[in-house]
Structure formats: structure tokens, C-alpha cells
Amino acid sequence: MGAMDVFAAIAQPTRRSILEMLAEGGQLTVSDIASRFRVTPPAISQHLKILREARLVRMHKHRQQRIYQINPEAVQQVDDWVRNIETLWSQRFDRLDELLKEDDGPNSRPGGRSGKARKAT
């Protein structure tokens, strides 16, 4: 991943919003992005700089404008990481299910706890 930690970059809500805007709108200028927030253009520029350093966005100049777009390779890396974590968690839950089924024997109590069955009195 990029020089700046991608997850540190996307931890901030404004930066996540900028990424969402770029995902929906494709290429946007700094002024297009800044106009949708209640913060100063320099603050948005700082957020964009952090996203650039994390390689989540790309910037190119066209005349006097800086135009931003999402870097799909970096977003794919984040997606791959999330999918890997999901796989690991699924494997853990599958193992837990297996253990619970093994524990569910003929003498098990309701609720999955094992022990001797009680006689009705």
C-alpha cells in the first residue's frame, strides 16, 4: 500500500466522503469537491494531499485546474484486504460451528451445553 497508511487516510470522514464523491462522479476538480463541504478549500486540499500520499487518488492538471480521480489499484488493495479478513472470520465461525455440533450430543442440554439430562419430577 502507499507511503501513508491507507487505513489512516480513510479513517477521517471527510476523506471517505471525498472518495465516495469520486467513485460516483469520476473525475472532479478541487473546486467541485470543495464546494460540497463546509470547510475551506485549503482544508480540502490538505485532505486530497493525504489521499494522494496514500495513493488512493490520482491528480492531473488541465490548464489551471487540478483534477482528481480514484486510483482503482489502491482501492482494490483495500478490498482484497477486507475480503481476506472476511475469509479468516468465516473460517473461525465455521470452526466454532463444528465445535458446537460436536458438543451437541445425546446428553446435551437445551442451549447447547452438555451435561446429563434431568429427570422430570
Buried (B, 14 or more C-beta within 10 A) or exposed (E): BBEBEBEEBBEEEBBEBBBEBBEEBEBBBBEBBBEEBEEEEEEBBBBBEBBBBBBBBBBEEEEEEBBBBBBEEBBEBBEEEEEEEEEEEEEEEEEEEEEEEEEEEEEBEEEEEEEEEEEEE
